[in-house]
Amino acid sequence: MKILKLLFKLGQLNTSDVARRVGTNYEIALRHLALLDKEGVIQQRLSGKTRFFRLASTAKAKATIRLLDEWSQ
């Protein structure tokens, strides 16, 4: 949920930024991001060696965005 909240609030982050902001190491953050990507909630873009993640435009992601929007109010 912390990762989803970050991406909802900030839009797009790379793996290192996610790890730092969530307070975990790079490998654990990447594992969670890969799972969210596999489930279709987020999507990644590769720029050189850097992976950027953002919320996807799938039905799951839209439901997640609605949930996060309600939660933040």
N, CA, C and O atoms as CSV, one atom per row, in Angstrom:
chain,resi,resn,atom,element,x,y,z
A,1,MET,N,N,0.822,-1.197,0.000
A,1,MET,CA,C,0.000,0.000,0.000
A,1,MET,C,C,0.867,1.262,0.000
A,1,MET,O,O,0.511,2.267,-0.615
A,2,LYS,N,N,2.000,1.201,0.690
A,2,LYS,CA,C,2.871,2.377,0.715
A,2,LYS,C,C,3.346,2.733,-0.690
A,2,LYS,O,O,3.385,3.906,-1.060
A,3,ILE,N,N,3.703,1.720,-1.464
A,3,ILE,CA,C,4.172,1.957,-2.834
A,3,ILE,C,C,3.045,2.543,-3.673
A,3,ILE,O,O,3.253,3.503,-4.415
A,4,LEU,N,N,1.868,1.975,-3.558
A,4,LEU,CA,C,0.729,2.477,-4.326
A,4,LEU,C,C,0.401,3.916,-3.945
A,4,LEU,O,O,0.109,4.733,-4.818
A,5,LYS,N,N,0.446,4.236,-2.662
A,5,LYS,CA,C,0.192,5.606,-2.217
A,5,LYS,C,C,1.215,6.574,-2.801
A,5,LYS,O,O,0.869,7.673,-3.235
A,6,LEU,N,N,2.488,6.150,-2.807
A,6,LEU,CA,C,3.543,6.995,-3.375
A,6,LEU,C,C,3.303,7.275,-4.847
A,6,LEU,O,O,3.371,8.421,-5.289
A,7,LEU,N,N,3.024,6.226,-5.601
A,7,LEU,CA,C,2.808,6.401,-7.033
A,7,LEU,C,C,1.552,7.218,-7.306
A,7,LEU,O,O,1.507,7.980,-8.272
A,8,PHE,N,N,0.537,7.069,-6.471
A,8,PHE,CA,C,-0.685,7.858,-6.597
A,8,PHE,C,C,-0.378,9.337,-6.362
A,8,PHE,O,O,-0.849,10.206,-7.096
A,9,LYS,N,N,0.411,9.604,-5.337
A,9,LYS,CA,C,0.716,10.987,-4.947
A,9,LYS,C,C,1.727,11.648,-5.878
A,9,LYS,O,O,1.563,12.808,-6.256
A,10,LEU,N,N,2.787,10.901,-6.251
A,10,LEU,CA,C,3.895,11.510,-6.982
A,10,LEU,C,C,3.902,11.205,-8.484
A,10,LEU,O,O,4.627,11.847,-9.244
A,11,GLY,N,N,3.107,10.239,-8.905
A,11,GLY,CA,C,3.015,9.947,-10.332
A,11,GLY,C,C,3.963,8.872,-10.810
A,11,GLY,O,O,3.522,7.782,-11.176
A,12,GLN,N,N,5.238,9.147,-10.817
A,12,GLN,CA,C,6.220,8.209,-11.356
A,12,GLN,C,C,7.498,8.279,-10.530
A,12,GLN,O,O,7.983,9.362,-10.201
A,13,LEU,N,N,8.030,7.115,-10.204
A,13,LEU,CA,C,9.277,7.038,-9.446
A,13,LEU,C,C,10.129,5.898,-9.969
A,13,LEU,O,O,9.618,4.935,-10.540
A,14,ASN,N,N,11.440,6.018,-9.767
A,14,ASN,CA,C,12.296,4.887,-10.100
A,14,ASN,C,C,12.429,3.980,-8.873
A,14,ASN,O,O,12.003,4.336,-7.774
A,15,THR,N,N,13.019,2.822,-9.078
A,15,THR,CA,C,13.100,1.806,-8.024
A,15,THR,C,C,13.823,2.328,-6.789
A,15,THR,O,O,13.378,2.089,-5.667
A,16,SER,N,N,14.917,3.028,-6.980
A,16,SER,CA,C,15.683,3.553,-5.845
A,16,SER,C,C,14.873,4.545,-5.029
A,16,SER,O,O,14.915,4.521,-3.799
A,17,ASP,N,N,14.136,5.419,-5.707
A,17,ASP,CA,C,13.296,6.391,-4.997
A,17,ASP,C,C,12.201,5.693,-4.199
A,17,ASP,O,O,11.910,6.073,-3.065
A,18,VAL,N,N,11.594,4.665,-4.801
A,18,VAL,CA,C,10.558,3.913,-4.091
A,18,VAL,C,C,11.151,3.283,-2.838
A,18,VAL,O,O,10.581,3.396,-1.753
A,19,ALA,N,N,12.293,2.621,-2.984
A,19,ALA,CA,C,12.934,1.948,-1.846
A,19,ALA,C,C,13.250,2.942,-0.734
A,19,ALA,O,O,12.978,2.676,0.436
A,20,ARG,N,N,13.818,4.076,-1.097
A,20,ARG,CA,C,14.195,5.088,-0.104
A,20,ARG,C,C,12.974,5.652,0.614
A,20,ARG,O,O,12.978,5.787,1.837
A,21,ARG,N,N,11.939,5.977,-0.135
A,21,ARG,CA,C,10.749,6.602,0.454
A,21,ARG,C,C,9.926,5.629,1.296
A,21,ARG,O,O,9.263,6.034,2.251
A,22,VAL,N,N,9.971,4.333,0.937
A,22,VAL,CA,C,9.237,3.322,1.703
A,22,VAL,C,C,10.058,2.856,2.902
A,22,VAL,O,O,9.504,2.338,3.872
A,23,GLY,N,N,11.368,3.036,2.838
A,23,GLY,CA,C,12.234,2.636,3.940
A,23,GLY,C,C,12.653,1.182,3.875
A,23,GLY,O,O,12.745,0.507,4.900
A,24,THR,N,N,12.905,0.705,2.677
A,24,THR,CA,C,13.344,-0.676,2.484
A,24,THR,C,C,14.526,-0.687,1.531
A,24,THR,O,O,14.935,0.361,1.030
A,25,ASN,N,N,15.075,-1.865,1.278
A,25,ASN,CA,C,16.207,-1.907,0.355
A,25,ASN,C,C,15.727,-2.074,-1.085
A,25,ASN,O,O,14.552,-2.337,-1.340
A,26,TYR,N,N,16.645,-1.917,-1.997
A,26,TYR,CA,C,16.353,-1.924,-3.435
A,26,TYR,C,C,15.724,-3.239,-3.877
A,26,TYR,O,O,14.721,-3.234,-4.591
A,27,GLU,N,N,16.296,-4.358,-3.464
A,27,GLU,CA,C,15.818,-5.678,-3.909
A,27,GLU,C,C,14.387,-5.952,-3.463
A,27,GLU,O,O,13.582,-6.464,-4.242
A,28,ILE,N,N,14.067,-5.618,-2.225
A,28,ILE,CA,C,12.709,-5.843,-1.722
A,28,ILE,C,C,11.722,-4.934,-2.457
A,28,ILE,O,O,10.634,-5.373,-2.832
A,29,ALA,N,N,12.095,-3.679,-2.661
A,29,ALA,CA,C,11.222,-2.764,-3.396
A,29,ALA,C,C,10.993,-3.271,-4.817
A,29,ALA,O,O,9.868,-3.239,-5.317
A,30,LEU,N,N,12.050,-3.734,-5.463
A,30,LEU,CA,C,11.927,-4.246,-6.828
A,30,LEU,C,C,11.028,-5.474,-6.875
A,30,LEU,O,O,10.250,-5.638,-7.815
A,31,ARG,N,N,11.126,-6.325,-5.881
A,31,ARG,CA,C,10.273,-7.515,-5.820
A,31,ARG,C,C,8.797,-7.130,-5.710
A,31,ARG,O,O,7.951,-7.705,-6.396
A,32,HIS,N,N,8.491,-6.166,-4.857
A,32,HIS,CA,C,7.110,-5.705,-4.707
A,32,HIS,C,C,6.620,-5.005,-5.977
A,32,HIS,O,O,5.482,-5.205,-6.402
A,33,LEU,N,N,7.478,-4.192,-6.572
A,33,LEU,CA,C,7.111,-3.509,-7.807
A,33,LEU,C,C,6.848,-4.514,-8.930
A,33,LEU,O,O,5.906,-4.348,-9.705
A,34,ALA,N,N,7.675,-5.549,-9.017
A,34,ALA,CA,C,7.484,-6.577,-10.045
A,34,ALA,C,C,6.149,-7.291,-9.856
A,34,ALA,O,O,5.467,-7.593,-10.836
A,35,LEU,N,N,5.773,-7.560,-8.623
A,35,LEU,CA,C,4.494,-8.212,-8.344
A,35,LEU,C,C,3.323,-7.309,-8.749
A,35,LEU,O,O,2.368,-7.771,-9.372
A,36,LEU,N,N,3.400,-6.039,-8.396
A,36,LEU,CA,C,2.348,-5.101,-8.777
A,36,LEU,C,C,2.261,-4.949,-10.295
A,36,LEU,O,O,1.170,-4.806,-10.846
A,37,ASP,N,N,3.403,-4.980,-10.964
A,37,ASP,CA,C,3.447,-4.908,-12.424
A,37,ASP,C,C,2.811,-6.161,-13.027
A,37,ASP,O,O,2.018,-6.070,-13.964
A,38,LYS,N,N,3.155,-7.307,-12.497
A,38,LYS,CA,C,2.604,-8.578,-12.984
A,38,LYS,C,C,1.083,-8.613,-12.835
A,38,LYS,O,O,0.389,-9.164,-13.689
A,39,GLU,N,N,0.568,-8.031,-11.761
A,39,GLU,CA,C,-0.873,-7.999,-11.514
A,39,GLU,C,C,-1.589,-6.922,-12.332
A,39,GLU,O,O,-2.818,-6.870,-12.335
A,40,GLY,N,N,-0.840,-6.067,-13.021
A,40,GLY,CA,C,-1.442,-5.055,-13.873
A,40,GLY,C,C,-1.867,-3.783,-13.165
A,40,GLY,O,O,-2.633,-2.988,-13.709
A,41,VAL,N,N,-1.370,-3.592,-11.948
A,41,VAL,CA,C,-1.740,-2.388,-11.191
A,41,VAL,C,C,-0.803,-1.235,-11.532
A,41,VAL,O,O,-1.223,-0.078,-11.562
A,42,ILE,N,N,0.453,-1.546,-11.787
A,42,ILE,CA,C,1.421,-0.526,-12.185
A,42,ILE,C,C,2.057,-0.953,-13.497
A,42,ILE,O,O,1.904,-2.094,-13.933
A,43,GLN,N,N,2.761,-0.036,-14.111
A,43,GLN,CA,C,3.519,-0.357,-15.315
A,43,GLN,C,C,4.897,0.249,-15.184
A,43,GLN,O,O,5.104,1.223,-14.461
A,44,GLN,N,N,5.829,-0.343,-15.893
A,44,GLN,CA,C,7.192,0.160,-15.825
A,44,GLN,C,C,7.664,0.617,-17.193
A,44,GLN,O,O,7.196,0.154,-18.233
A,45,ARG,N,N,8.608,1.543,-17.149
A,45,ARG,CA,C,9.250,2.058,-18.358
A,45,ARG,C,C,10.741,2.024,-18.092
A,45,ARG,O,O,11.204,2.479,-17.046
A,46,LEU,N,N,11.477,1.494,-19.022
A,46,LEU,CA,C,12.919,1.395,-18.876
A,46,LEU,C,C,13.572,2.538,-19.648
A,46,LEU,O,O,13.299,2.742,-20.831
A,47,SER,N,N,14.432,3.273,-18.964
A,47,SER,CA,C,15.189,4.351,-19.584
A,47,SER,C,C,16.660,4.102,-19.268
A,47,SER,O,O,17.135,4.427,-18.180
A,48,GLY,N,N,17.367,3.529,-20.219
A,48,GLY,CA,C,18.735,3.097,-19.954
A,48,GLY,C,C,18.693,1.936,-18.986
A,48,GLY,O,O,18.069,0.912,-19.265
A,49,LYS,N,N,19.354,2.087,-17.848
A,49,LYS,CA,C,19.328,1.054,-16.811
A,49,LYS,C,C,18.317,1.355,-15.707
A,49,LYS,O,O,18.171,0.576,-14.765
A,50,THR,N,N,17.628,2.473,-15.821
A,50,THR,CA,C,16.707,2.906,-14.775
A,50,THR,C,C,15.283,2.503,-15.114
A,50,THR,O,O,14.801,2.738,-16.222
A,51,ARG,N,N,14.609,1.886,-14.132
A,51,ARG,CA,C,13.206,1.510,-14.293
A,51,ARG,C,C,12.335,2.554,-13.598
A,51,ARG,O,O,12.544,2.876,-12.428
A,52,PHE,N,N,11.367,3.070,-14.329
A,52,PHE,CA,C,10.406,4.007,-13.765
A,52,PHE,C,C,9.056,3.312,-13.677
A,52,PHE,O,O,8.652,2.602,-14.598
A,53,PHE,N,N,8.365,3.519,-12.568
A,53,PHE,CA,C,7.074,2.892,-12.343
A,53,PHE,C,C,6.008,3.954,-12.136
A,53,PHE,O,O,6.260,5.014,-11.563
A,54,ARG,N,N,4.808,3.641,-12.619
A,54,ARG,CA,C,3.641,4.505,-12.413
A,54,ARG,C,C,2.403,3.618,-12.413
A,54,ARG,O,O,2.453,2.462,-12.832
A,55,LEU,N,N,1.305,4.167,-11.944
A,55,LEU,CA,C,0.057,3.421,-11.957
A,55,LEU,C,C,-0.365,3.172,-13.399
A,55,LEU,O,O,-0.236,4.055,-14.246
A,56,ALA,N,N,-0.864,1.988,-13.676
A,56,ALA,CA,C,-1.278,1.622,-15.026
A,56,ALA,C,C,-2.667,2.183,-15.322
A,56,ALA,O,O,-3.291,2.801,-14.459
A,57,SER,N,N,-3.142,1.965,-16.534
A,57,SER,CA,C,-4.486,2.415,-16.899
A,57,SER,C,C,-5.424,1.217,-17.078
A,57,SER,O,O,-6.360,1.265,-17.876
A,58,THR,N,N,-5.166,0.157,-16.335
A,58,THR,CA,C,-6.007,-1.038,-16.383
A,58,THR,C,C,-7.189,-0.885,-15.429
A,58,THR,O,O,-7.236,0.049,-14.629
A,59,ALA,N,N,-8.139,-1.809,-15.520
A,59,ALA,CA,C,-9.302,-1.778,-14.634
A,59,ALA,C,C,-8.871,-1.931,-13.172
A,59,ALA,O,O,-9.414,-1.261,-12.293
A,60,LYS,N,N,-7.897,-2.811,-12.911
A,60,LYS,CA,C,-7.394,-2.984,-11.536
A,60,LYS,C,C,-6.771,-1.694,-11.021
A,60,LYS,O,O,-6.992,-1.295,-9.878
A,61,ALA,N,N,-5.998,-1.058,-11.871
A,61,ALA,CA,C,-5.334,0.181,-11.461
A,61,ALA,C,C,-6.360,1.283,-11.212
A,61,ALA,O,O,-6.226,2.050,-10.258
A,62,LYS,N,N,-7.378,1.365,-12.057
A,62,LYS,CA,C,-8.404,2.394,-11.876
A,62,LYS,C,C,-9.171,2.172,-10.578
A,62,LYS,O,O,-9.509,3.131,-9.885
A,63,ALA,N,N,-9.446,0.914,-10.247
A,63,ALA,CA,C,-10.112,0.610,-8.971
A,63,ALA,C,C,-9.210,0.980,-7.805
A,63,ALA,O,O,-9.680,1.489,-6.787
A,64,THR,N,N,-7.919,0.724,-7.950
A,64,THR,CA,C,-6.948,1.072,-6.916
A,64,THR,C,C,-6.872,2.586,-6.745
A,64,THR,O,O,-6.803,3.086,-5.623
A,65,ILE,N,N,-6.884,3.300,-7.842
A,65,ILE,CA,C,-6.842,4.764,-7.792
A,65,ILE,C,C,-8.079,5.311,-7.084
A,65,ILE,O,O,-7.977,6.230,-6.271
A,66,ARG,N,N,-9.247,4.746,-7.393
A,66,ARG,CA,C,-10.479,5.192,-6.709
A,66,ARG,C,C,-10.371,4.941,-5.206
A,66,ARG,O,O,-10.749,5.788,-4.398
A,67,LEU,N,N,-9.852,3.769,-4.841
A,67,LEU,CA,C,-9.679,3.441,-3.427
A,67,LEU,C,C,-8.720,4.417,-2.741
A,67,LEU,O,O,-9.009,4.916,-1.653
A,68,LEU,N,N,-7.588,4.684,-3.375
A,68,LEU,CA,C,-6.607,5.593,-2.801
A,68,LEU,C,C,-7.155,7.008,-2.713
A,68,LEU,O,O,-6.875,7.730,-1.756
A,69,ASP,N,N,-7.932,7.402,-3.709
A,69,ASP,CA,C,-8.537,8.727,-3.701
A,69,ASP,C,C,-9.511,8.866,-2.531
A,69,ASP,O,O,-9.492,9.871,-1.821
A,70,GLU,N,N,-10.353,7.870,-2.335
A,70,GLU,CA,C,-11.290,7.883,-1.206
A,70,GLU,C,C,-10.556,7.856,0.127
A,70,GLU,O,O,-10.932,8.545,1.076
A,71,TRP,N,N,-9.498,7.044,0.179
A,71,TRP,CA,C,-8.722,6.884,1.403
A,71,TRP,C,C,-8.051,8.203,1.794
A,71,TRP,O,O,-7.933,8.514,2.979
A,72,SER,N,N,-7.620,8.963,0.811
A,72,SER,CA,C,-6.892,10.201,1.098
A,72,SER,C,C,-7.800,11.336,1.547
A,72,SER,O,O,-7.313,12.361,2.026
A,73,GLN,N,N,-9.089,11.176,1.402
A,73,GLN,CA,C,-10.013,12.259,1.787
A,73,GLN,C,C,-10.418,12.192,3.219
A,73,GLN,O,O,-11.188,13.033,3.682
